[in-house]
């Protein structure tokens, strides 16, 4: 039987909350005609305000969307509505051969993908050999700029501490210093500097110390062990593109999708997807980005298994990865919840990781047999022996109440990020239930 996506997964594809709401109104059979699916794609015609219905087709593996409506949002409400209809009312989207207009788009898309792959292969074969000397000079110039920026940052931090954190005469916005870090080609330092203005005073000294340590390390990467040097460079803002990462070693496994979370600002939407290797047990984090009004392309259903090759970015505890070759579409994962840790084991694991990477804010963690509890001081997760606070700032209040409803006072398995500010839940598994997403409500 064909596996349908959950409502949570479909709604996670929406570019914004208004699209989710509009799609809900199109999730019944009434506005649709000519719907069908062949297991790899969906199609249908949706009645709109005009005389001609909007034609919508969705390729499920990527996924990819096409609609004749004029919406600039991607995916549009019609694509989301058709997915919700398919998810919630299977009988309304019967098995069929693609309509001619849908088949034309699907074939054209497949042909474009094939030609693109051929072009990429030809480009790689004909590419001019890189000039290692020119690359070395560019790296040296940037290294010098970063080192100069880091040295200036250390002086600014020392000056603030020398005058005392309570002395507001020297306090002021850090934006000017952040701009200097951008000029020094150290965007990671710039981001951390900007965050100083929003921190409460009791946390300033801690953050000053971590930032001073990072700035010091940025001037001495040649003296550090390779893994730690890679971590420092990543924190400072050096980046590697996916092609460069995938040119190195890859890990092939059947990856369980533990969950995903979207965050947005005025420039883009960032999607984080966490995986765990079924054979290797290794965690991995995939990042995808979308412009305002457009959801990121990467969409993997929570609880499913994807057989694929991943290549990890270097570091002391490699986590971020680039997605390489996929071997088929995501398949339904095991019915049982993933193996998890006790609260004490999670705390100890984070402590070990921080010893290697002092700037680590959090790490992906599965907690087993925990119960959500709300107190006057906030939300907590407890396993009966130890308790960890929930980082409420990272999770909507509605998601925490949903977590409590899923639990009904009984232990459950929760995946999320654990760090020094607490636990941010992303997905929950109750006994004999499908995973429930919590982060994008």
C-alpha angles and dihedrals in degrees: 000000000000114000113235123208120248121252089245092057093048092050090048088066093061117109092221145353094267090058090052090052094046091048091054089062090055096047096094125083093244100089095037133087135168093025121165147146136209094193094264101055143023129213139174146144119250123203112237136172093286131068093255118069120231114255113222128185128176129193104209104202098066091011108239130171140205126182132166092220119109095237117135092204117099120240093022125218091261093058091047091046092052091050091050090049091050091046098047104029110033092173089062091061105047128190110269146139112276118269112251094254091048093046091052092055094045093050092046090050092050091049092050091050091051093049091047091053091049092049092050091051091049092048091052091048093049098038116128113247111261116254102240093193093054090047090050091052092049091049091049092051092050092045090055092050092048092048091051092048092047091050091052091049091053090054092049092050093046090050092054092048093046091056092045129252091254092056104096093183090086095035121103143127115319092212093103091054091046090053089052089054090052089052088051089056092245103122092162091060089046092055093050091046092053090053091060092077091061097047122105113246093249090064098044099088091050092051093043089055094049092046091048090050091050092048090050092049090049089063093050107042091127089063096049128090109268096251093049091044089054090050092050092048090051092050091048091053109264109145137199121206120231094252091055092049093046091053087072131062117320133202119220116203144130100267120209112216104229097182147297139234132197124209125182141195133170092282107044150340117250120205120197117197119187122206137182124203112241092211104026097035088218118148120227136186122209120195126202130176136206135186119248108290092020126091117224115267096237111090121164120170114241112248094025128116122233120191106212147126119260129190118205126222109238121260145115091281105019110215112141111080141180118234112237131173116356120211101207135322123306112283130204111278130219118304092230122082117256119266113272145188135247116251090254092052091049092052092048092048092052090048091054091049093049090053087063097036112027092186095058108128097186144336133218110267137175114210117201128209098004130148124211113233129187119209133169086265095054141268125329139179117220134183093193094264105051135018133212125194119240114238094233094183089069097047130054115245089238089059092054092051088049089052089054091049092051090050098044086192095305126114118267140171117260129189121201146112119297122198145136092294094053139262123320108199119217106167135015133200121197122188112295093352134118116253115277119215116224108172104071102045 
